[in-house]
Amino acid sequence: MIATSLESKLKAVYEHGRMDFLADAPCDPRTALFVYSDLCDEDKKRIVESYANGWHNESLMQSLPEGTPA
């Protein structure tokens, strides 16, 4: 089954942001818009925010001292 709901897209983009951080890629939320270019402006804004949240949240998790509960 192909996930097409906006919620599914937001989850995928969030994970993309996390993986980009782990791959030492710069935080560029506009990369997700290449895939989801057909969305309305409000949904595009949410996509960009989701990517940025994934990238920034992963950077925060990686900066925690070893053994710190998340």
Backbone as CSV, one residue per row, in Angstrom:
resi,resn,N_x,N_y,N_z,CA_x,CA_y,CA_z,C_x,C_y,C_z
1,MET,0.844,-1.183,0.000,0.000,0.000,0.000,0.886,1.240,0.000
2,ILE,0.574,2.186,-0.830,1.337,3.431,-0.905,0.708,4.444,0.043
3,ALA,1.531,4.993,0.929,1.041,5.985,1.881,0.967,7.341,1.188
4,THR,-0.209,7.930,1.177,-0.360,9.209,0.489,-0.902,10.315,1.375
5,SER,-1.246,10.008,2.618,-1.806,11.044,3.472,-0.722,12.039,3.871
6,LEU,-1.132,13.239,4.193,-0.179,14.258,4.601,0.558,13.825,5.859
7,GLU,-0.128,13.168,6.759,0.509,12.686,7.984,1.660,11.727,7.665
8,SER,1.439,10.835,6.731,2.488,9.890,6.320,3.659,10.622,5.681
9,LYS,3.365,11.620,4.886,4.413,12.407,4.251,5.238,13.150,5.298
10,LEU,4.556,13.703,6.297,5.260,14.429,7.359,6.183,13.497,8.140
11,LYS,5.726,12.287,8.417,6.563,11.313,9.125,7.788,10.938,8.297
12,ALA,7.575,10.728,7.001,8.682,10.361,6.120,9.710,11.488,6.035
13,VAL,9.249,12.710,5.932,10.148,13.859,5.824,10.894,14.078,7.134
14,TYR,10.213,13.851,8.267,10.871,13.953,9.569,12.044,12.970,9.638
15,GLU,11.789,11.734,9.239,12.848,10.713,9.235,13.957,11.071,8.244
16,HIS,13.593,11.660,7.132,14.594,12.099,6.159,15.518,13.141,6.800
17,GLY,14.943,14.066,7.543,15.751,15.055,8.245,16.698,14.411,9.244
18,ARG,16.203,13.437,9.994,17.053,12.720,10.952,18.203,12.014,10.253
19,MET,17.886,11.326,9.169,18.918,10.583,8.444,19.938,11.526,7.801
20,ASP,19.485,12.676,7.323,20.428,13.643,6.767,21.405,14.128,7.833
21,PHE,20.920,14.351,9.054,21.834,14.748,10.129,22.864,13.653,10.369
22,LEU,22.406,12.416,10.457,23.317,11.307,10.715,24.314,11.108,9.579
23,ALA,23.956,11.538,8.385,24.851,11.433,7.239,25.727,12.678,7.077
24,ASP,25.701,13.552,8.073,26.473,14.804,8.049,26.075,15.728,6.907
25,ALA,24.836,15.648,6.486,24.333,16.557,5.460,23.867,17.848,6.125
26,PRO,23.980,18.964,5.432,23.499,20.220,6.015,21.981,20.212,6.144
27,CYS,21.474,21.014,7.040,20.022,21.125,7.225,19.458,21.990,6.098
28,ASP,18.848,21.350,5.122,18.238,22.058,3.995,16.835,21.496,3.780
29,PRO,15.857,22.049,4.512,14.497,21.512,4.438,13.868,21.606,3.048
30,ARG,14.403,22.433,2.188,13.825,22.571,0.846,14.021,21.321,0.007
31,THR,14.946,20.431,0.414,15.159,19.210,-0.372,13.902,18.352,-0.417
32,ALA,13.128,18.369,0.643,11.895,17.577,0.671,10.862,18.116,-0.317
33,LEU,10.961,19.374,-0.663,9.983,19.954,-1.592,10.187,19.472,-3.027
34,PHE,11.353,18.890,-3.326,11.553,18.322,-4.656,10.624,17.126,-4.863
35,VAL,10.358,16.406,-3.794,9.486,15.236,-3.871,8.023,15.647,-3.782
36,TYR,7.735,16.605,-2.899,6.347,17.003,-2.650,6.061,18.386,-3.210
37,SER,6.355,18.591,-4.460,6.175,19.903,-5.081,4.720,20.205,-5.435
38,ASP,3.861,19.198,-5.402,2.467,19.381,-5.812,1.542,19.791,-4.666
39,LEU,2.084,20.030,-3.490,1.254,20.384,-2.336,0.926,21.876,-2.320
40,CYS,-0.114,22.225,-1.580,-0.450,23.641,-1.420,0.595,24.309,-0.513
41,ASP,0.610,25.604,-0.486,1.631,26.343,0.263,1.631,26.011,1.753
42,GLU,0.461,25.853,2.342,0.370,25.522,3.770,0.983,24.150,4.055
43,ASP,0.706,23.184,3.200,1.260,21.847,3.380,2.768,21.841,3.128
44,LYS,3.230,22.633,2.170,4.668,22.746,1.926,5.378,23.291,3.165
45,LYS,4.751,24.261,3.815,5.324,24.832,5.038,5.446,23.751,6.109
46,ARG,4.435,22.917,6.235,4.469,21.837,7.224,5.540,20.806,6.881
47,ILE,5.730,20.536,5.594,6.772,19.601,5.151,8.148,20.140,5.530
48,VAL,8.386,21.417,5.255,9.670,22.050,5.578,9.917,22.006,7.082
49,GLU,8.905,22.307,7.877,9.034,22.278,9.334,9.316,20.875,9.839
50,SER,8.683,19.881,9.247,8.880,18.503,9.685,10.314,18.047,9.432
51,TYR,10.853,18.383,8.267,12.252,18.040,7.960,13.183,18.714,8.964
52,ALA,12.986,20.011,9.169,13.846,20.764,10.088,13.743,20.209,11.506
53,ASN,12.542,19.839,11.934,12.375,19.254,13.269,13.131,17.935,13.392
54,GLY,13.054,17.104,12.375,13.787,15.837,12.407,15.284,16.057,12.487
55,TRP,15.805,16.973,11.686,17.245,17.259,11.669,17.688,17.823,13.019
56,HIS,16.961,18.803,13.525,17.347,19.443,14.786,17.156,18.516,15.989
57,ASN,16.086,17.754,16.010,15.873,16.832,17.125,16.963,15.764,17.180
58,GLU,17.372,15.270,16.024,18.451,14.274,16.015,19.764,14.905,16.461
59,SER,20.009,16.149,16.081,21.247,16.808,16.522,21.239,16.981,18.036
60,LEU,20.081,17.277,18.607,19.986,17.389,20.072,20.207,16.041,20.745
61,MET,19.627,14.987,20.175,19.798,13.654,20.754,21.265,13.231,20.724
62,GLN,21.956,13.549,19.655,23.366,13.157,19.533,24.274,13.973,20.446
63,SER,23.797,15.147,20.871,24.618,15.982,21.741,24.463,15.644,23.222
64,LEU,23.507,14.766,23.555,23.316,14.372,24.945,24.507,13.516,25.417
65,PRO,24.912,13.705,26.659,25.984,12.831,27.187,25.554,11.373,27.196
66,GLU,26.506,10.493,27.058,26.236,9.047,27.055,25.478,8.648,28.321
67,GLY,24.434,7.872,28.175,23.671,7.375,29.309,22.547,8.292,29.758
68,THR,22.395,9.444,29.145,21.337,10.374,29.515,20.013,9.877,28.961
69,PRO,18.979,9.779,29.800,17.674,9.364,29.265,17.102,10.454,28.364
70,ALA,16.524,10.053,27.271,15.988,11.027,26.319,14.560,11.369,26.642
